[in-house]
């Protein structure tokens, strides 16, 4: 049995059943609904096509879910009819991009706030005798039955299980709705990690592992490569050889490089790459998630990985990499050697990983990646090993800065499309492709730092959820400005406020054909909020935290968990303690928590944690309204000069916009 916290959700795991389904069935159409009307978008079109063409005063005509034509100027090309098209009221500062593609996420945990690694988690046998050290690998903090700290079980795995398990609160669809809503309000049209489930496949953004574009040939695995059974390995290899697997996303080498392991830490994350090769599973269908422990030579081998197909037909790009910088830094104090990967020729995409240690969406993660690649105390010191990005002594430093910005945008558009072989459908704005589109209103945007030139790529990196004018999936408007949604989808959306009420956005979360599909987004949020608050019981401790099974009751949970309503309170309470575990002092390891803010700008807990803002007396995170009881925690992202995400470098740089400015 897999015991990883993330792998408790088995929906996204590569399995024998999934492979057999692919080998014996085909999908006729995408599970994401498409729009049947014609829509005309006007603005600067950042195509991300092979020539990276940017079209000022551009037009994009969408009809029946696909892009019909792309051109410059008001006059359409010959044979293109726009008479029946609805013109989206995007305004004069609109920039039109391909929808963002997130190749690494765990949506089952998307309703949870950022988690802080506790200082109390001492692991002498694993090279962490003080508990203040960053984790060395994922097995040190997420092995539920072995090494998981109480705080991780209480604030991450237990609440996720309570909400998503059919034998508990069975709120999986609402959890996915909330997680996808945070993504799509940030411009993400495709996300990963939810597997395939008819109950939510058609909701909001696409899911990588479900049926899309008439095919389902993408699989993922959370469990370690070492736990992959011989039967699953044989099916996977057979599927790859037969051309039935376009991409296999595998968590690999999520831990520090061997030279950075502490005395006593016997786990080599890099050894997982060795095993991957030994099992003959390094191919051009392999997509490595994380890869923190990999060395420069490993990236060279990835870039030259053989074709997966038996006939030798391949994409010529080798194995691919998905990078999640924030999660890596918060857990391990380091991240993947991206410049070494780029120097080797590896195709790199960006992913958020998950809510407990990542960003709300790719727009936010882009800013973390921007800081990480430019800060010499993080990865910036290795930049010069990539000639086309090197700025030291370069006369064309501005052009190199623009090139890095372009690369960042490629990491969330065309690169992930190439990684999973969807580039014939999405990832760029071209006639004939599916209309997964993001439109940004580029006024207002923050001032660009000295030395970095203005560009359409910089505009996307600097944009926040506030700037999102429209998000389309399959040509259907899913979120954006209220005025835009009113024109394209009148009456079929909910309005949500952000920036402490400074702005409003519209989003369509309804799918009447699905159970609960008519619920408004307010109902979804209210239900999740109430369920998470109910984890603290009817009489939670005044300061938060877990409580004794003898001094509390959990009436909300008891009334909603199947078969529990007739049990005596004490029997039910002890059952909770048995199933979800107890703390060292005998309390039920559940706690009332609050979901994260819908928009990054409102997530003060996230900013305070990243900036490592602490009370001078208690040394606890300085936040007046934390989502759970405070405890002493580590700031693994800190360098010798403080946090690379201090307020002036992150919050004030991108999110401090006065109300009324638009």
VODRENMAR-559304 format. One record per residue (C-alpha): residue number from 1; y, x, z; chain. Coordinates in nm, 3 decimals. Layout:
VODRENMAR-559304
  midren       yy       xx       zz  pagu
     NUM        Y        X        Z     A
...
This chain:
VODRENMAR-559304
  midren       yy       xx       zz  pagu
       1    0.000    0.000    0.000     A
       2    0.348    0.122   -0.082     A
       3    0.557    0.163    0.230     A
       4    0.892    0.266    0.083     A
       5    1.178    0.038    0.185     A
       6    1.281   -0.005   -0.176     A
       7    0.926   -0.049   -0.299     A
       8    0.864   -0.342   -0.065     A
       9    1.013   -0.541   -0.352     A
      10    0.737   -0.506   -0.608     A
      11    0.894   -0.721   -0.880     A
      12    1.031   -0.418   -1.068     A
      13    0.728   -0.193   -1.030     A
      14    0.522   -0.089   -1.331     A
      15    0.185   -0.259   -1.290     A
      16   -0.139   -0.314   -1.478     A
      17   -0.056   -0.682   -1.515     A
      18    0.283   -0.602   -1.665     A
      19    0.135   -0.364   -1.921     A
      20   -0.137   -0.610   -2.018     A
      21    0.125   -0.882   -2.061     A
      22    0.316   -0.658   -2.301     A
      23    0.003   -0.569   -2.495     A
      24   -0.107   -0.930   -2.537     A
      25    0.217   -1.127   -2.570     A
      26    0.549   -1.102   -2.746     A
      27    0.879   -1.269   -2.669     A
      28    1.051   -1.469   -2.941     A
      29    1.398   -1.451   -2.795     A
      30    1.610   -1.312   -2.519     A
      31    1.600   -1.495   -2.189     A
      32    1.980   -1.476   -2.172     A
      33    2.148   -1.779   -2.324     A
      34    2.383   -1.715   -2.616     A
      35    2.699   -1.890   -2.722     A
      36    2.683   -2.100   -3.039     A
      37    3.060   -2.114   -3.099     A
      38    3.292   -1.867   -3.270     A
      39    3.531   -1.659   -3.059     A
      40    3.798   -1.418   -3.176     A
      41    3.896   -1.128   -2.953     A
      42    4.216   -0.934   -3.017     A
      43    4.312   -0.597   -2.871     A
      44    4.235   -0.227   -2.893     A
      45    3.866   -0.202   -2.978     A
      46    3.685    0.094   -2.822     A
      47    3.372    0.071   -3.033     A
      48    3.157    0.352   -2.886     A
      49    2.990    0.367   -3.227     A
      50    2.856    0.693   -3.368     A
      51    3.205    0.801   -3.474     A
      52    3.353    0.684   -3.141     A
      53    3.604    0.486   -3.346     A
      54    3.899    0.330   -3.162     A
      55    4.075    0.047   -3.347     A
      56    4.432   -0.036   -3.238     A
      57    4.543   -0.392   -3.312     A
      58    4.177   -0.469   -3.360     A
      59    3.978   -0.788   -3.398     A
      60    3.621   -0.875   -3.298     A
      61    3.469   -1.198   -3.427     A
      62    3.175   -1.334   -3.230     A
      63    2.956   -1.615   -3.358     A
      64    2.616   -1.741   -3.242     A
      65    2.590   -1.467   -2.983     A
      66    2.648   -1.176   -3.219     A
      67    2.936   -0.969   -3.347     A
      68    3.011   -1.089   -3.700     A
      69    3.290   -0.847   -3.790     A
      70    3.521   -0.580   -3.647     A
      71    3.849   -0.495   -3.818     A
      72    4.210   -0.389   -3.777     A
      73    4.508   -0.618   -3.826     A
      74    4.548   -0.992   -3.846     A
      75    4.392   -1.039   -4.190     A
      76    4.010   -1.066   -4.169     A
      77    3.790   -0.886   -4.423     A
      78    3.690   -1.071   -4.735     A
      79    3.426   -1.332   -4.665     A
      80    3.497   -1.349   -4.290     A
      81    3.614   -1.695   -4.185     A
      82    3.802   -1.729   -3.856     A
      83    3.924   -2.084   -3.907     A
      84    3.680   -2.230   -3.654     A
      85    3.714   -1.950   -3.399     A
      86    3.864   -1.998   -3.054     A
      87    4.119   -1.723   -2.988     A
      88    4.074   -1.584   -2.640     A
      89    4.417   -1.551   -2.471     A
      90    4.372   -1.184   -2.379     A
      91    4.734   -1.071   -2.391     A
      92    4.896   -0.768   -2.550     A
      93    4.736   -0.508   -2.320     A
      94    4.372   -0.593   -2.392     A
      95    4.114   -0.319   -2.447     A
      96    3.774   -0.429   -2.573     A
      97    3.460   -0.231   -2.478     A
      98    3.085   -0.279   -2.499     A
      99    2.947   -0.443   -2.186     A
     100    2.851   -0.190   -1.919     A
     101    2.480   -0.117   -1.869     A
     102    2.354   -0.027   -1.521     A
     103    2.016    0.144   -1.547     A
     104    1.958    0.181   -1.174     A
     105    1.995   -0.089   -0.912     A
     106    1.796   -0.284   -0.653     A
     107    1.946   -0.636   -0.667     A
     108    1.716   -0.764   -0.389     A
     109    1.942   -0.574   -0.147     A
     110    2.267   -0.671   -0.318     A
     111    2.387   -0.901   -0.037     A
     112    2.391   -0.620    0.220     A
     113    2.690   -0.410    0.331     A
     114    2.702   -0.032    0.311     A
     115    2.459    0.128    0.557     A
     116    2.547    0.434    0.763     A
     117    2.282    0.703    0.832     A
     118    2.253    0.717    1.214     A
     119    2.298    1.037    1.413     A
     120    2.026    0.917    1.650     A
     121    1.760    0.963    1.383     A
     122    1.619    1.297    1.499     A
     123    1.329    1.439    1.295     A
     124    1.241    1.788    1.426     A
     125    0.919    1.804    1.224     A
     126    1.113    1.740    0.904     A
     127    1.391    1.994    0.950     A
     128    1.635    1.757    1.123     A
     129    1.626    1.858    1.492     A
     130    1.977    1.729    1.571     A
     131    1.993    1.408    1.370     A
     132    2.332    1.512    1.236     A
     133    2.182    1.677    0.928     A
     134    2.181    1.496    0.593     A
     135    1.844    1.365    0.487     A
     136    1.636    1.603    0.278     A
     137    1.458    1.339    0.070     A
     138    1.404    0.964    0.045     A
     139    1.084    0.971    0.248     A
     140    1.275    1.080    0.560     A
     141    1.468    0.753    0.587     A
     142    1.285    0.479    0.398     A
     143    0.920    0.498    0.495     A
     144    0.899    0.166    0.679     A
     145    0.579    0.238    0.869     A
     146    0.647    0.604    0.941     A
     147    0.997    0.751    0.963     A
     148    1.243    0.470    0.900     A
     149    1.517    0.460    1.167     A
     150    1.566    0.138    1.363     A
     151    1.909    0.092    1.208     A
     152    1.770    0.101    0.852     A
     153    1.503   -0.156    0.931     A
     154    1.750   -0.381    1.112     A
     155    2.031   -0.362    0.856     A
     156    1.847   -0.311    0.527     A
     157    1.477   -0.382    0.495     A
     158    1.447   -0.665    0.752     A
     159    1.738   -0.880    0.629     A
     160    1.635   -0.831    0.267     A
     161    1.280   -0.939    0.347     A
     162    1.402   -1.236    0.552     A
     163    1.620   -1.365    0.270     A
     164    1.396   -1.297   -0.029     A
     165    1.042   -1.353    0.097     A
     166    0.895   -1.692    0.007     A
     167    0.729   -1.704    0.350     A
     168    1.069   -1.665    0.519     A
     169    1.404   -1.807    0.397     A
     170    1.306   -1.797    0.027     A
     171    1.663   -1.739   -0.093     A
     172    1.572   -1.490   -0.365     A
     173    1.760   -1.668   -0.644     A
     174    2.083   -1.685   -0.442     A
     175    2.048   -1.317   -0.350     A
     176    2.013   -1.225   -0.718     A
     177    2.306   -1.450   -0.808     A
     178    2.529   -1.276   -0.555     A
     179    2.417   -0.929   -0.662     A
     180    2.462   -1.004   -1.031     A
     181    2.799   -1.168   -0.965     A
     182    2.934   -0.849   -0.806     A
     183    2.807   -0.660   -1.108     A
     184    2.941   -0.892   -1.377     A
     185    3.282   -0.929   -1.213     A
     186    3.297   -0.551   -1.256     A
     187    3.210   -0.563   -1.626     A
     188    2.835   -0.500   -1.603     A
     189    2.644   -0.706   -1.859     A
     190    2.300   -0.554   -1.791     A
     191    2.149   -0.440   -1.464     A
     192    1.811   -0.305   -1.357     A
     193    1.561   -0.344   -1.079     A
     194    1.500   -0.720   -1.057     A
     195    1.185   -0.717   -1.268     A
     196    1.123   -1.034   -1.464     A
     197    1.133   -1.377   -1.304     A
     198    1.195   -1.707   -1.482     A
     199    1.391   -1.825   -1.178     A
     200    1.676   -1.581   -1.242     A
     201    1.626   -1.395   -1.572     A
     202    1.884   -1.615   -1.746     A
     203    2.146   -1.588   -1.473     A
     204    2.467   -1.400   -1.552     A
     205    2.384   -1.043   -1.655     A
     206    2.072   -0.930   -1.836     A
     207    1.786   -0.773   -1.644     A
     208    1.648   -0.457   -1.806     A
     209    1.284   -0.530   -1.730     A
     210    1.285   -0.890   -1.854     A
     211    1.256   -1.013   -2.213     A
     212    1.562   -0.920   -2.419     A
     213    1.624   -0.915   -2.793     A
     214    1.279   -1.053   -2.867     A
     215    1.090   -0.784   -2.679     A
     216    0.987   -0.673   -2.334     A
     217    0.897   -0.307   -2.338     A
     218    1.084   -0.157   -2.043     A
     219    0.919   -0.094   -1.707     A
     220    1.020    0.072   -1.384     A
     221    0.856    0.222   -1.079     A
     222    0.994    0.265   -0.727     A
     223    0.684    0.415   -0.566     A
     224    0.625    0.788   -0.580     A
     225    0.456    0.945   -0.879     A
     226    0.183    1.058   -0.642     A
     227    0.094    0.698   -0.555     A
     228    0.049    0.591   -0.919     A
     229   -0.314    0.486   -0.952     A
     230   -0.537    0.629   -1.222     A
     231   -0.583    0.284   -1.376     A
     232   -0.209    0.220   -1.397     A
     233   -0.158    0.569   -1.536     A
     234   -0.416    0.507   -1.807     A
     235   -0.255    0.177   -1.904     A
     236    0.091    0.333   -1.905     A
     237   -0.020    0.620   -2.125     A
     238   -0.199    0.378   -2.358     A
     239    0.108    0.158   -2.381     A
     240    0.331    0.456   -2.453     A
     241    0.094    0.592   -2.718     A
     242    0.079    0.253   -2.890     A
     243    0.457    0.216   -2.896     A
     244    0.452   -0.073   -2.648     A
     245    0.671    0.105   -2.391     A
     246    1.027    0.184   -2.497     A
     247    1.125    0.321   -2.156     A
     248    0.961    0.388   -1.822     A
     249    1.211    0.429   -1.539     A
     250    1.067    0.632   -1.251     A
     251    1.222    0.729   -0.916     A
     252    1.172    1.104   -0.916     A
     253    1.291    1.407   -0.719     A
     254    1.520    1.202   -0.494     A
     255    1.581    1.481   -0.248     A
     256    1.752    1.819   -0.219     A
     257    1.660    2.120   -0.429     A
     258    1.395    2.350   -0.282     A
     259    1.649    2.620   -0.191     A
     260    1.840    2.364    0.018     A
     261    1.544    2.241    0.221     A
     262    1.575    2.314    0.592     A
     263    1.319    2.496    0.800     A
     264    1.041    2.251    0.877     A
     265    1.098    2.031    0.574     A
     266    0.768    2.062    0.387     A
     267    0.846    1.803    0.119     A
     268    0.944    1.943   -0.218     A
     269    1.119    1.679   -0.425     A
     270    1.094    1.906   -0.727     A
     271    0.715    1.899   -0.694     A
     272    0.724    1.539   -0.818     A
     273    0.843    1.671   -1.154     A
     274    0.549    1.910   -1.161     A
     275    0.314    1.619   -1.096     A
     276    0.482    1.409   -1.365     A
     277    0.405    1.684   -1.614     A
     278    0.052    1.732   -1.484     A
     279   -0.015    1.363   -1.540     A
     280    0.110    1.394   -1.900     A
     281    0.388    1.144   -1.831     A
     282    0.689    1.351   -1.935     A
     283    0.786    1.208   -2.272     A
     284    1.079    1.064   -2.463     A
     285    0.999    0.725   -2.303     A
     286    1.048    0.869   -1.953     A
     287    1.373    0.790   -1.776     A
     288    1.417    0.984   -1.451     A
     289    1.608    0.801   -1.179     A
     290    1.799    1.043   -0.949     A
     291    1.648    1.387   -1.023     A
     292    1.850    1.543   -0.739     A
     293    1.588    1.810   -0.669     A
     294    1.555    1.930   -1.027     A
     295    1.644    2.280   -1.145     A
     296    1.812    2.390   -1.473     A
     297    1.474    2.473   -1.631     A
     298    1.347    2.124   -1.550     A
     299    1.634    1.973   -1.747     A
     300    1.547    2.196   -2.041     A
     301    1.190    2.063   -2.030     A
     302    1.323    1.706   -2.010     A
     303    1.544    1.756   -2.315     A
     304    1.246    1.886   -2.513     A
     305    0.994    1.629   -2.391     A
     306    0.742    1.522   -2.655     A
     307    0.736    1.181   -2.825     A
     308    0.541    0.925   -2.624     A
     309    0.386    0.761   -2.931     A
     310    0.052    0.884   -3.057     A
     311    0.184    0.895   -3.414     A
     312    0.455    1.142   -3.311     A
     313    0.742    0.906   -3.390     A
     314    1.017    0.955   -3.134     A
     315    1.389    0.928   -3.081     A
     316    1.447    1.305   -3.068     A
     317    1.626    1.283   -2.733     A
     318    1.353    1.385   -2.490     A
     319    1.333    1.240   -2.140     A
     320    1.650    1.080   -2.002     A
     321    1.832    1.085   -1.668     A
     322    2.012    0.819   -1.463     A
     323    2.260    0.950   -1.208     A
     324    2.372    0.770   -0.889     A
     325    2.626    1.007   -0.730     A
     326    2.750    0.795   -0.439     A
     327    2.407    0.710   -0.303     A
     328    2.297    1.073   -0.334     A
     329    2.604    1.204   -0.150     A
     330    2.590    0.950    0.132     A
     331    2.221    1.011    0.199     A
     332    2.165    1.377    0.111     A
     333    2.508    1.537    0.104     A
     334    2.444    1.655   -0.251     A
     335    2.372    1.511   -0.593     A
     336    2.205    1.588   -0.922     A
     337    2.317    1.900   -1.110     A
     338    2.469    1.696   -1.392     A
     339    2.643    1.985   -1.568     A
     340    2.312    2.171   -1.583     A
     341    2.151    1.859   -1.729     A
     342    2.428    1.827   -1.988     A
     343    2.406    2.196   -2.075     A
     344    2.035    2.148   -2.142     A
     345    2.105    1.851   -2.371     A
     346    1.976    1.571   -2.145     A
     347    2.109    1.221   -2.213     A
     348    2.273    1.105   -1.887     A
     349    2.354    0.749   -1.779     A
     350    2.521    0.621   -1.464     A
     351    2.365    0.381   -1.211     A
     352    2.476    0.229   -0.882     A
     353    2.138    0.262   -0.702     A
     354    2.189   -0.022   -0.450     A
     355    2.442   -0.186   -0.220     A
     356    2.333   -0.013    0.107     A
     357    2.445    0.329   -0.021     A
     358    2.610    0.270   -0.356     A
     359    2.893    0.093   -0.535     A
     360    2.942   -0.277   -0.603     A
     361    2.936   -0.222   -0.979     A
     362    2.976    0.039   -1.249     A
     363    3.356    0.017   -1.261     A
     364    3.356    0.140   -0.902     A
     365    3.081    0.399   -0.954     A
     366    3.278    0.539   -1.248     A
     367    3.549    0.642   -1.004     A
     368    3.297    0.813   -0.776     A
     369    3.150    0.994   -1.077     A
     370    3.499    1.094   -1.192     A
     371    3.574    1.248   -0.852     A
     372    3.233    1.416   -0.833     A
     373    3.249    1.580   -1.175     A
     374    3.605    1.709   -1.126     A
     375    3.601    1.814   -0.760     A
     376    3.509    2.184   -0.737     A
     377    3.360    2.121   -0.393     A
     378    3.111    1.879   -0.547     A
     379    3.005    1.943   -0.909     A
     380    3.334    2.058   -1.063     A
     381    3.254    2.424   -0.999     A
     382    2.974    2.409   -1.259     A
     383    3.181    2.244   -1.530     A
     384    3.238    2.560   -1.730     A
     385    2.867    2.597   -1.812     A
     386    2.915    2.314   -2.064     A
     387    3.137    2.467   -2.336     A
     388    3.273    2.141   -2.472     A
     389    3.387    2.039   -2.122     A
     390    3.500    2.379   -1.987     A
     391    3.867    2.388   -1.890     A
     392    3.904    2.732   -1.730     A
     393    4.146    2.925   -1.948     A
     394    4.114    2.669   -2.227     A
     395    4.420    2.625   -2.445     A
     396    4.299    2.275   -2.524     A
     397    4.237    2.174   -2.161     A
     398    4.378    1.827   -2.227     A
     399    4.121    1.771   -2.501     A
     400    3.844    1.884   -2.265     A
     401    3.965    1.639   -2.002     A
     402    3.959    1.360   -2.259     A
     403    3.607    1.469   -2.358     A
     404    3.492    1.432   -1.998     A
     405    3.647    1.086   -1.978     A
     406    3.470    0.991   -2.300     A
     407    3.141    1.118   -2.155     A
     408    3.187    0.902   -1.845     A
     409    3.235    0.593   -2.060     A
     410    2.933    0.690   -2.271     A
     411    2.728    0.702   -1.948     A
     412    2.781    0.328   -1.896     A
     413    2.771    0.203   -2.257     A
     414    2.595    0.377   -2.543     A
     415    2.393    0.631   -2.339     A
     416    2.195    0.372   -2.138     A
     417    2.142    0.171   -2.457     A
     418    1.995    0.483   -2.620     A
     419    1.789    0.561   -2.309     A
     420    1.599    0.231   -2.327     A
     421    1.613    0.204   -2.709     A
     422    1.845   -0.093   -2.713     A
     423    2.104    0.085   -2.926     A
     424    2.015   -0.136   -3.223     A
     425    2.136   -0.433   -3.018     A
     426    2.401   -0.332   -2.762     A
     427    2.594   -0.033   -2.629     A
     428    2.861   -0.034   -2.901     A
     429    3.083   -0.285   -3.076     A
     430    2.957   -0.312   -3.432     A
     431    2.891   -0.594   -3.674     A
     432    2.542   -0.735   -3.630     A
     433    2.502   -0.632   -3.267     A
     434    2.466   -0.870   -2.976     A
     435    2.800   -0.966   -2.822     A
     436    2.771   -0.811   -2.477     A
     437    3.139   -0.731   -2.432     A
     438    3.390   -0.631   -2.165     A
     439    3.765   -0.683   -2.205     A
     440    4.010   -0.503   -1.977     A
     441    4.374   -0.592   -1.919     A
     442    4.527   -0.245   -1.895     A
     443    4.843   -0.352   -1.713     A
     444    4.878   -0.257   -1.440     A
     445    4.677    0.063   -1.414     A
     446    4.744    0.356   -1.179     A
     447    4.930    0.666   -1.282     A
     448    4.707    0.919   -1.455     A
     449    4.672    1.253   -1.270     A
     450    4.851    1.554   -1.413     A
     451    4.655    1.734   -1.681     A
     452    4.445    1.435   -1.782     A
     453    4.572    1.271   -2.103     A
     454    4.597    0.898   -2.155     A
     455    4.308    0.764   -2.359     A
     456    4.108    0.444   -2.403     A
     457    3.834    0.609   -2.197     A
     458    4.070    0.685   -1.909     A
     459    4.182    0.323   -1.916     A
     460    3.831    0.202   -1.844     A
     461    3.772    0.458   -1.569     A
     462    4.097    0.355   -1.400     A
     463    4.030   -0.019   -1.429     A
     464    3.908   -0.223   -1.131     A
     465    3.772   -0.575   -1.105     A
     466    4.131   -0.693   -1.101     A
     467    4.170   -0.575   -1.461     A
     468    3.862   -0.755   -1.596     A
     469    3.984   -1.020   -1.842     A
     470    3.652   -1.124   -1.992     A
     471    3.283   -1.046   -1.969     A
     472    3.053   -1.185   -2.237     A
     473    2.674   -1.174   -2.244     A
     474    2.515   -1.281   -2.569     A
     475    2.852   -1.414   -2.682     A
     476    2.878   -1.646   -2.381     A
     477    3.176   -1.604   -2.150     A
     478    3.042   -1.536   -1.802     A
     479    3.344   -1.414   -1.604     A
     480    3.706   -1.311   -1.638     A
     481    4.060   -1.433   -1.596     A
     482    4.094   -1.802   -1.521     A
     483    4.310   -1.862   -1.829     A
     484    4.060   -1.688   -2.056     A
     485    3.761   -1.873   -1.914     A
     486    3.954   -2.201   -1.936     A
     487    3.999   -2.144   -2.309     A
     488    3.640   -2.038   -2.376     A
     489    3.444   -2.241   -2.121     A
     490    3.669   -2.523   -1.997     A
     491    3.556   -2.668   -1.665     A
     492    3.234   -2.469   -1.652     A
     493    3.315   -2.203   -1.394     A
     494    3.408   -2.135   -1.033     A
     495    3.727   -1.961   -0.923     A
     496    3.704   -1.676   -0.672     A
     497    3.992   -1.490   -0.508     A
     498    4.020   -1.114   -0.470     A
     499    4.257   -0.855   -0.336     A
     500    4.311   -1.057   -0.019     A
     501    4.420   -1.344   -0.242     A
     502    4.633   -1.134   -0.478     A
     503    4.434   -1.234   -0.786     A
     504    4.179   -1.488   -0.901     A
     505    3.882   -1.459   -1.133     A
     506    3.652   -1.716   -1.286     A
     507    3.273   -1.689   -1.299     A
     508    2.997   -1.918   -1.423     A
     509    2.689   -1.899   -1.199     A
     510    2.540   -2.236   -1.287     A
     511    2.212   -2.288   -1.471     A
     512    2.124   -2.657   -1.426     A
     513    1.771   -2.613   -1.561     A
     514    1.681   -2.383   -1.269     A
     515    1.616   -2.484   -0.907     A
     516    1.952   -2.481   -0.728     A
     517    2.112   -2.405   -1.061     A
     518    2.393   -2.656   -1.010     A
     519    2.513   -2.495   -0.687     A
     520    2.867   -2.362   -0.696     A
     521    2.933   -1.999   -0.622     A
     522    3.104   -2.099   -0.297     A
     523    2.778   -2.267   -0.195     A
     524    2.580   -1.956   -0.280     A
     525    2.811   -1.730   -0.080     A
     526    2.823   -1.972    0.214     A
     527    2.444   -1.995    0.227     A
     528    2.397   -1.618    0.222     A
     529    2.670   -1.566    0.482     A
     530    2.516   -1.824    0.714     A
     531    2.166   -1.682    0.676     A
     532    2.277   -1.325    0.750     A
     533    2.480   -1.441    1.051     A
     534    2.176   -1.634    1.176     A
     535    1.976   -1.311    1.205     A
     536    2.165   -1.256    1.531     A
     537    2.029   -1.579    1.675     A
     538    2.205   -1.851    1.871     A
     539    2.318   -1.621    2.149     A
     540    2.376   -1.275    2.003     A
     541    2.506   -0.991    2.221     A
     542    2.884   -0.995    2.251     A
     543    2.919   -0.660    2.076     A
     544    2.654   -0.726    1.814     A
     545    2.327   -0.544    1.770     A
     546    1.971   -0.662    1.841     A
     547    1.883   -0.893    2.130     A
     548    1.592   -0.960    2.363     A
     549    1.331   -1.220    2.258     A
     550    1.361   -1.360    2.611     A
     551    1.739   -1.400    2.610     A
     552    1.800   -1.553    2.270     A
     553    1.678   -1.820    2.030     A
     554    1.683   -1.830    1.651     A
     555    1.705   -2.201    1.569     A
     556    1.835   -2.153    1.213     A
     557    1.543   -1.929    1.121     A
     558    1.290   -2.142    1.308     A
     559    1.399   -2.455    1.121     A
     560    1.371   -2.291    0.780     A
     561    1.071   -2.058    0.797     A
     562    0.763   -2.250    0.680     A
     563    0.536   -2.355    0.964     A
     564    0.772   -2.239    1.239     A
     565    0.947   -2.561    1.346     A
     566    0.669   -2.678    1.579     A
     567    0.629   -2.346    1.761     A
     568    0.765   -2.298    2.113     A
     569    1.080   -2.084    2.108     A
     570    0.923   -1.792    2.292     A
     571    0.622   -1.790    2.059     A
     572    0.852   -1.786    1.758     A
     573    1.073   -1.515    1.910     A
     574    0.777   -1.290    1.982     A
     575    0.654   -1.355    1.628     A
     576    0.987   -1.228    1.494     A
     577    0.952   -0.916    1.707     A
     578    0.597   -0.862    1.586     A
     579    0.677   -0.907    1.216     A
     580    1.019   -0.739    1.199     A
     581    0.960   -0.484    1.472     A
     582    1.121   -0.406    1.804     A
     583    1.371   -0.145    1.910     A
     584    1.277    0.130    2.152     A
     585    1.400   -0.084    2.441     A
     586    1.208   -0.396    2.338     A
     587    1.469   -0.599    2.151     A
     588    1.398   -0.787    1.828     A
     589    1.511   -0.561    1.545     A
     590    1.736   -0.820    1.380     A
     591    2.113   -0.841    1.395     A
     592    2.387   -1.067    1.264     A
     593    2.549   -0.896    0.966     A
     594    2.808   -0.991    0.708     A
     595    2.764   -0.958    0.331     A
     596    2.990   -0.717    0.144     A
     597    3.313   -0.833   -0.015     A
     598    3.279   -0.970   -0.366     A
     599    3.544   -0.727   -0.494     A
     600    3.560   -0.358   -0.405     A
     601    3.930   -0.379   -0.317     A
     602    3.843   -0.609   -0.025     A
     603    3.557   -0.398    0.112     A
     604    3.742   -0.215    0.391     A
     605    3.409   -0.111    0.548     A
     606    3.306    0.067    0.227     A
     607    3.636    0.254    0.206     A
     608    3.637    0.347    0.576     A
     609    3.282    0.481    0.553     A
     610    3.345    0.685    0.239     A
     611    3.670    0.826    0.375     A
     612    3.498    0.911    0.707     A
     613    3.780    0.755    0.905     A
     614    3.687    0.778    1.274     A
     615    3.828    0.672    1.608     A
     616    3.953    0.983    1.787     A
     617    3.792    0.879    2.119     A
     618    3.463    0.711    2.030     A
     619    3.400    0.901    1.704     A
     620    3.286    0.569    1.556     A
     621    3.402    0.453    1.215     A
     622    3.757    0.326    1.249     A
     623    3.718   -0.029    1.124     A
     624    3.847   -0.328    1.319     A
     625    3.604   -0.575    1.163     A
     626    3.275   -0.399    1.083     A
     627    2.987   -0.598    0.927     A
     628    2.751   -0.500    1.210     A
     629    2.764   -0.327    1.549     A
     630    2.906    0.024    1.526     A
     631    2.691    0.326    1.611     A
     632    2.735    0.702    1.575     A
     633    2.667    0.792    1.215     A
     634    2.673    1.087    0.979     A
     635    2.921    1.148    0.699     A
     636    2.693    1.340    0.467     A
     637    2.945    1.329    0.183     A
     638    3.194    1.546    0.372     A
     639    3.270    1.897    0.253     A
     640    3.434    2.184    0.443     A
     641    3.768    2.029    0.348     A
     642    3.690    1.672    0.451     A
     643    3.573    1.373    0.254     A
     644    3.606    1.386   -0.126     A
     645    3.666    1.011   -0.101     A
     646    3.952    1.019    0.149     A
     647    4.201    0.733    0.118     A
     648    4.448    0.924   -0.098     A
     649    4.170    1.030   -0.336     A
     650    3.998    0.693   -0.380     A
     651    4.151    0.383   -0.222     A
     652    4.516    0.474   -0.271     A
     653    4.446    0.621   -0.613     A
     654    4.286    0.311   -0.763     A
     655    4.302    0.012   -0.531     A
     656    4.646    0.011   -0.370     A
     657    4.828   -0.227   -0.604     A
     658    5.099   -0.454   -0.456     A
     659    5.047   -0.828   -0.474     A
     660    5.229   -0.989   -0.762     A
     661    5.199   -0.686   -0.991     A
     662    5.005   -0.773   -1.303     A
